[in-house]
Structures are given as C-alpha cells and as structure tokens.
Amino acid sequence: MDIVMLLLREISEVSKRTILAELKSGPRNVTELVLASGLKQPNVSNHLAKMRAKGIIRSHKVGRQVYYSLAGPDVETALTNLLSPQDAADEPEIILDRTLVKKFARAACAANEAECTQIVDALLRAQEEPETIYEQLFAESMALIGEWWMVEAIDEGQEHLASAIVERLMARVSHFSTVAGLTSNNTALVGCCAGNWHSIGARMVADVMRMAGWRVMYLGANVPTEAFIKAAKEHAPEMVMVSCATGETMTECLELIERLDDCRGAEKQFSIGVGGRAVTESPQPCLDAGADFVATHLRAIRHMVLPEYERGGAFPSGVF
C-alpha cells in the first residue's frame, strides 16, 4: 500500500496522530510518549506495535530502553506533508555529483543544517547506498572544506561547524539504514591510533559495520596504544579496525599494529584492518607491521571485507 494512503488511515485516529506527530520530532520511548500524549501506557504500546508491524515506525534498544522512531525519510516526508500540506511539485531527481558536494559543503560551513538535511534525505529517498552517501557526499565535502580552510577561505570555527553537522547527519543515515538487531555473531573494535584526532573516517567505518549487522565497539579519536590493546583483550573482537588519517601519526599507527599483532598471538585470534588517508596513500608499511588488510574505501569493507570473513571466518588479506 502507498505510504501516504497508509498514513492517512493512521492519522485519522486522534491517538495515533498524536503519537506520530511526537515521533516526527525524534525518537521517543514509551514513557515519553505516554507523557506527551496523555494516553494510557497499554494503549500507547498497542498502537506502537501495530504501526511497527505496518512498517510505519521502527524500534531500537539503547541500554534497557526501547526507542521508537519513524521508519525512514519517506515516512517523515509524507507525514510532514499530511500534517502540514504543501503545494509542492514532485521532488526533482537528485544527482550526487561535484555540484551537490559543493552545495552541501557551503551549507555546512554556513551552519545551514536544514539544507544539509534536505540533501541527505533526498538521497535516502532515492535509495542511495549509505556508504555511498558517506564517501561521495560526507567525505568529499569534508575534503573540500579542508581545502577551503587551507587557503583561508573559511575559518576554523566554520570547519568545526561543518564537521559537527556531518557527524549528526551520519547518525541520521545510520539510524535509517542500520539493520534491526544484530545479524552477525561477530564483534568489531574500531578506533583511531594515538595522536589521530580526525575521527570521522573511523566513525564511518564503525557505522558501516553496524549497518552490516556487526556488534561494534567504537573507541573514537586519539586512543592511547595501551588503552587500545586493553580493549582488544577485554572485548575479544573478531576484527580490529585502526584509522590513521595523517602522516604525522603513522609512527603511532605502526606501533599499534605491531602491538595488536603480538596481542593476538600465533593463533591470530582476530583480524587487523587499517584505513585512513595516510594509510591508503602508502599501505605496505602497515601490512609489513602485521596488518592483514588495508581498506581504501567503505564499499570495500561493506561488500568485500565483511562478506569474505562471514563466508568462513577467513581473514581478508591485502589491499581492498
């Protein structure tokens, strides 16, 4: 059934319309929806279960709480138009090219998060793969913004504004793209080597692996080597992914790889992968230090590295 017709049936009932209007503002748990709607908890839970079964909303667990949200950008757009009708023409085809990257980058530097969100939502509605949005929109726009900063076309504050917007929109893409629940029994540990404060690339890797159904332990930026090793011992991952974005931290990256290789022992208890701009420009030193593979782009991780491991637990090897 068409999503608009489906939503029309739902919002014809006042209680469901109230719940959907609340979810349009963001994820909510049952307690929050009860307080906002004034409905009894059993009624709210019943409505949520029925709308989830119809694909209108989705749920995800955070700790002990279950949060509900709209199922995707198409539902959000349709609901917005139904609750606040607009006489807008059909959305034109969106093309992810250099022009769109520049438009997104300018909007991000200007702190125009609404325009950036519209671009991302249009790509999601066009069923663009999330890793493509990450690489061809987010990563390319951040590279362009970096070039603008280098020639002083923008200042550091604008660069930070843009980075924050990109990270929030990464969370949006991940939310609408992550599979419901874990579909793999495997765990990944992802983080940046010591001294590497450029964490967006590592965050992208963590998101893509989570979207593929893996359990992901994301350590973030500038992880001290000892802390990284401790995490690898404690969480017993099947795969460890290290990010090194700049040449200045290559020494720390190589030391971490060597330590991880020693930590996993002769049995090689986990696979070691490395990525980041500095690594992809010169992958061999990382392989010599003990890494099993170097991932040069996100699509390689999603469509080559992870499937190869899932097929039989064999460690991916080489440059992807």
For each residue, the residues with C-beta under 8 A, 3 or more apart:
1: 5 6
2: 5 6
3: 6 7 74 75 78
4: 7 8 78 81 82
5: 1 2 8 9
6: 1 2 3 9 10 54 56
7: 3 4 10 11 20 56 75 78 79 82
8: 4 5 11 12 82
9: 5 6 12
10: 6 7 13 16 17 20 51 54 56
11: 7 8 16 17 20 79 82 83
12: 8 9 17
13: 10 16 17
14: 17 18
15: 18 19 37 39 43 47
16: 10 11 13 19 20 47 51
17: 10 11 12 13 14 20 21 83
18: 14 15 21 22 36 37 39
19: 15 16 22 23 33 37 39 44 47 48 51
20: 7 10 11 16 17 23 24 51 56 57 70 79
21: 17 18 24 25 83
22: 18 19 25 28 32 33 36 37
23: 19 20 26 27 28 33 57 68 69 70
24: 20 21 70 76 79 80 83
25: 21 22 28
26: 23 69
27: 23 60 67 68 69 175
28: 22 23 25 32 33 36 67 68 69
29: 32 33 65 66 67 68
30: 33 34 41 44 45 48 66 68
31: 34 35 41
32: 22 28 29 35 36
33: 19 22 23 28 29 30 36 37 39 44 48 68
34: 30 31 37 38 39 40 41 44
35: 31 32 38
36: 18 22 28 32 33
37: 15 18 19 22 33 34 44
38: 34 35
39: 15 18 19 33 34 43 44 47
40: 34 43 44
41: 30 31 34 44 45
42: 45 46
43: 15 39 40 46 47
44: 19 30 33 34 37 39 40 41 47 48
45: 30 41 42 48 49
46: 42 43 49 50
47: 15 16 19 39 43 44 50 51
48: 19 30 33 44 45 51 52 57 59 68
49: 45 46 52 53
50: 46 47 53 54
51: 10 16 19 20 47 48 54 56 57
52: 48 49 55 56 57 58 59 68
53: 49 50
54: 6 10 50 51
55: 52 71
56: 6 7 10 20 51 52 70 71 75
57: 20 23 48 51 52 68 69 70 71 75
58: 52 68 69 70 71 180
59: 48 52 66 67 68 69 180
60: 27 66 67 69 175 178 180
61: 64 65 66 67
62: 65 66 67
63:
64: 61
65: 29 61 62
66: 29 30 59 60 61 62
67: 27 28 29 59 60 61 62
68: 23 27 28 29 30 33 48 52 57 58 59
69: 23 26 27 28 57 58 59 60 175
70: 20 23 24 56 57 58 75 76 79
71: 55 56 57 58 75 176
72: 75 76 124 176
73: 76 77 121 124 125 176
74: 3 77 78 124 125
75: 3 7 56 57 70 71 72 78 79
76: 24 70 72 73 79 80 121
77: 73 74 80 81 121 125
78: 3 4 7 74 75 81 82
79: 7 11 20 24 70 75 76 82 83
80: 24 76 77 83 84
81: 4 77 78 84 85 86 88
82: 4 7 8 11 78 79 85
83: 11 17 21 24 79 80
84: 80 81
85: 81 82
86: 81
87:
88: 81 91
89: 92
90:
91: 88 94 122 125
92: 89
93: 126
94: 91 100 119 122 123 126
95: 99 100
96: 100 101 123 128 132 133 136 137
97: 100 101
98: 101 102 140
99: 95 102 103
100: 94 95 96 97 103 104 119 137
101: 96 97 98 104 105 136 137 140 141 144
102: 98 99 105 106 144
103: 99 100 106 107 115 119
104: 100 101 107 108 116 119 137 141
105: 101 102 108 109 141 142 144 145 148 162
106: 102 103 109 110
107: 103 104 110 112 113 115 116 119
108: 104 105 111 112 113 116 141 145 161 162 165 166
109: 105 106 145 148 154 158 159 161 162
110: 106 107 158
111: 108 161 165
112: 107 108 115 116
113: 107 108 116 117 165 168
114: 117 118
115: 103 107 112 118 119
116: 104 107 108 112 113 119 120 165 169
117: 113 114 120 121 169 172
118: 114 115 121 122
119: 94 100 103 104 107 115 116 122 123 137
120: 116 117 123 124 133 137 169 172 173
121: 73 76 77 117 118 124 125
122: 91 94 118 119 125 126
123: 94 96 119 120 126 128 133 137
124: 72 73 74 120 121 127 128 133 173 176 177
125: 73 74 77 91 121 122
126: 93 94 122 123
127: 124
128: 96 123 124 132 133
129: 132 133 299
130: 133 134 173 174 177 207 208 211
131: 134 135 204 208 211 298 299 301 302
132: 96 128 129 135 136 137 299
133: 96 120 123 124 128 129 130 136 137 138 173
134: 130 131 137 138 139 170 173 204 207 208 298
135: 131 132 138 139 140 204 297 298 299
136: 96 101 132 133 139 140
137: 96 100 101 104 119 120 123 132 133 134 140 141
138: 133 134 135 141 142 166 169 170 200 204
139: 134 135 136 142 143 200 201 204
140: 98 101 135 136 137 143 144
141: 101 104 105 108 137 138 144 145 162 166
142: 105 138 139 145 146 162 163 166 200
143: 139 140 146 147
144: 101 102 105 140 141 147 148
145: 105 108 109 141 142 148 149 154 158 159 162
146: 142 143 149 150 159
147: 143 144 150 151
148: 105 109 144 145 151 153 154
149: 145 146 152 153 154 155 156 158 159
150: 146 147
151: 147 148
152: 149 155
153: 148 149
154: 109 145 148 149 158 159
155: 149 152 158 159
156: 149 159 160
157: 160 161
158: 109 110 145 149 154 155 161 162
159: 109 145 146 149 154 155 156 162 163
160: 156 157 163 164
161: 108 109 111 157 158 164 165
162: 105 108 109 141 142 145 158 159 165 166
163: 142 159 160 166 167 200
164: 160 161 167 168
165: 108 111 113 116 161 162 168 169
166: 108 138 141 142 162 163 169 170 200
167: 163 164 170 171 200 203
168: 113 164 165 171 172
169: 116 117 120 138 165 166 172 173
170: 134 138 166 167 173 174 200 203 204 207
171: 167 168 174 175
172: 117 120 168 169 175 176
173: 120 124 130 133 134 169 170 176 177 207
174: 130 170 171 177 178 207 210 211
175: 27 60 69 171 172 178
176: 71 72 73 124 172 173
177: 124 130 173 174 211
178: 60 174 175 207 210 211
179: 182 183 211 212 213
180: 58 59 60
181: 213
182: 179 185 213 214 215
183: 179 212 213
184: 212 213 214 215 310
185: 182
186: 214 215 237 238 239 309 310
187: 214 215 216 217 235 236 237 238 239
188: 206 209 214 215 216 217 237 238 239 240 241
189: 217 219 231 232 235 237 239 240 241 270
190: 202 205 206 209 216 217 218 219 240 241 243
191: 202 218 219 220 221 223 228 231 241 242 243
192: 196 197 198 199 202 219 220 221 222 223 242 243 244 245
193: 196 223 225 228 242 243 244 249 252 253 256
194: 222 223 224 225 228 249 252 256
195: 222 248 249 252
196: 192 193 199 221 222 243 244 245 246 249 252 253 276
197: 192 221 222
198: 192 201 221 243 245 246 276
199: 192 196 202 203 220 221 222 243
200: 138 139 142 163 166 167 170 203 204
201: 139 198 204 205 243 245 275 276 277
202: 190 191 192 199 205 206 218 220 221 241 243 275 276
203: 167 170 199 200 206 207 218 220
204: 131 134 135 138 139 170 200 201 207 208 298
205: 190 201 202 208 209 241 243 275 295 298 301
206: 188 190 202 203 209 210 216 218 241
207: 130 134 170 173 174 178 203 204 210 211
208: 130 131 134 204 205 211 212 298 301 302
209: 188 190 205 206 212 214 216 241 301 306
210: 174 178 206 207 213 214 216
211: 130 131 174 177 178 179 207 208 302
212: 179 183 184 208 209 302 306
213: 179 181 182 183 184 210
214: 182 184 186 187 188 209 210 306
215: 182 184 186 187 188
216: 187 188 190 206 209 210
217: 187 188 189 190 231 235 237
218: 190 191 202 203 206
219: 189 190 191 192 223 227 228 231
220: 191 192 199 202 203 223
221: 191 192 196 197 198 199 202
222: 192 194 195 196 197 199
223: 191 192 193 194 219 220 227 228 231
224: 194 227 228
225: 193 194 228 229 252 255 256 259
226: 229 230
227: 219 223 224 230 231
228: 191 193 194 219 223 224 225 231 232 242 256 259 260
229: 225 226 232 233 256 259 260 263
230: 226 227 233 234
231: 189 191 217 219 223 227 228 234 235
232: 189 228 229 235 237 240 260 263 264 270
233: 229 230 236 263
234: 230 231
235: 187 189 217 231 232
236: 187 233 269 270
237: 186 187 188 189 217 232 240 270
238: 186 187 188 270 271 309 313
239: 186 187 188 189 270 271 272 273 309
240: 188 189 190 232 237 260 270 271 272 273
241: 188 189 190 191 202 205 206 209 273 274 275 295
242: 191 192 193 228 253 256 257 260 272 273 274 275 291
243: 190 191 192 193 196 198 199 201 202 205 274 275 276
244: 192 193 196 249 250 252 253 274 275 276 278 279 286
245: 192 196 198 201 249 276 277 278
246: 196 198 249 250 277 278
247: 250 278
248: 195
249: 193 194 195 196 244 245 246 252 253 278
250: 244 246 247 253 254 278 279 285
251: 254 255
252: 193 194 195 196 225 244 249 255 256
253: 193 196 242 244 249 250 256 257 274 276 278 279 286
254: 250 251 257 258 285 286 289
255: 225 251 252 258 259
256: 193 194 225 228 229 242 252 253 259 260
257: 242 253 254 260 261 272 274 286 289 290 291
258: 254 255 261 262 289 290
259: 225 228 229 255 256 262 263
260: 228 229 232 240 242 256 257 263 264 272 290
261: 257 258 264 272 289 290 291
262: 258 259 265
263: 229 232 233 259 260
264: 232 260 261 267 268 269 270 272
265: 262 268 269
266:
267: 264
268: 264 265 271 315
269: 236 264 265
270: 189 232 236 237 238 239 240 264
271: 238 239 240 268 292 293 309 315 316
272: 239 240 242 257 260 261 264 290 291 292 293
273: 239 240 241 242 291 292 293 294 295 301 305 316
274: 241 242 243 244 253 257 279 283 286 291 293 294 295
275: 201 202 205 241 242 243 244 279 280 294 295 296 301
276: 196 198 201 202 243 244 245 253 279 280
277: 201 245 246 280 281
278: 244 245 246 247 249 250 253 281 282
279: 244 250 253 274 275 276 282 283 286 294
280: 275 276 277 283 294 296
281: 277 278
282: 278 279 285
283: 274 279 280 286 287 294 296 319
284: 287 288
285: 250 254 282 288 289
286: 244 253 254 257 274 279 283 289 291 294
287: 283 284 291 293 294 318 319
288: 284 285
289: 254 257 258 261 285 286
290: 257 258 260 261 272
291: 242 257 261 272 273 274 286 287 294
292: 271 272 273 315 316 317
293: 271 272 273 274 287 305 315 316 317 318 319 320
294: 273 274 275 279 280 283 286 287 291 318 319 320
295: 205 241 273 274 275 298 300 301 305 320
296: 275 280 283 300 319 320
297: 135 300 301 320
298: 131 134 135 204 205 208 295 301 302
299: 129 131 132 135 302 303 304
300: 295 296 297 303 304 305 320
301: 131 205 208 209 273 275 295 297 298 304 305 306 320
302: 131 208 211 212 298 299 305 306
303: 299 300 306 307
304: 299 300 301 307 308 316 320
305: 273 293 295 300 301 302 308 309 316 320
306: 209 212 214 301 302 303 309 310
307: 303 304 310 311
308: 304 305 311 314 316
309: 186 238 239 271 305 306 313 314 315 316
310: 184 186 306 307
311: 307 308 314
312:
313: 238 309
314: 308 309 311
315: 268 271 292 293 309
316: 271 273 292 293 304 305 308 309 320
317: 292 293
318: 287 293 294
319: 283 287 293 294 296
320: 293 294 295 296 297 300 301 304 305 316
